[in-house]
Amino acid sequence: MDDRVDERRALADAARRVIRATRVTEADADELTSAAALLEQAAEVLERASHAGPHCQIGWGPQGFRLGAAPAEFFPYSPVIGPLNPVAPQVELHIGDGGEVTGTMHLTEQYNGPPWDLGHGGVLALVFDELLGIAGIAGAGGGFTGRLTVRYRKPTPILADVELRAWLDEADGRKLVAHGEMRHDGVVTAEATGLFIQLAGPLASSEAAEG
């Protein structure tokens, strides 16, 4: 297990705070220049020891993230739910006993779409891809996204708690179909259907061999 998880999470939290502050700051020119110089120094420190790859959402090396763990624990570097990924928005997901996935999303200003205080449609699609993908994992082992269809029914706000829900609707051979929705104040603001394709051939055999 990576013995630096706590430190990595503290770093990601700090970076996430910087990203949001960069989006909303009204600092003057001198303060912006000073802040940029500090960030350049931080980048130089971190870049001195960069992992060359391969890169994976579960990280690298012997991790302590077990199958059956909460989604964020199993995918700590996910760009949607990963606590160790500073670009991940505030999305928390949980898998219920029946395989249904529920959670909450709270988008901050850097995820804004036009015109005012609304979540960007592309960001919502990104969240749906993860949400439905995890429903596929919980229900039938998961697969690669083959098609994602999003219906935007009403504006989804930023700076507000949005409820998330997804479930596996169909498993037919290697094809999995999952559905999901977002709700704000009890009203569905967006819904999605995803087709996921399970691995087959040499790649599937390699994945199985690695456990």
Secondary structure, 3 states (H helix, E strand, C coil): CCCCHHHHHHHHHHHHHHHHHHHHCCCCHHHHHHHHHHHHHHHHHHHCCCCCCCCCCCCCCCCCCCCCCCHHHHCCCCCCCCCCCCCCCEEEEEECCCCCEEEEEECCHHHEECCCCEECHHHHHHHHHHHHHHHHHHHHCCCEEEEEEEEECCCCECCCCEEEEEEEEEEECCEEEEEEEEEECCEEEEEEEEEEECCCCHHHHHHHHHC
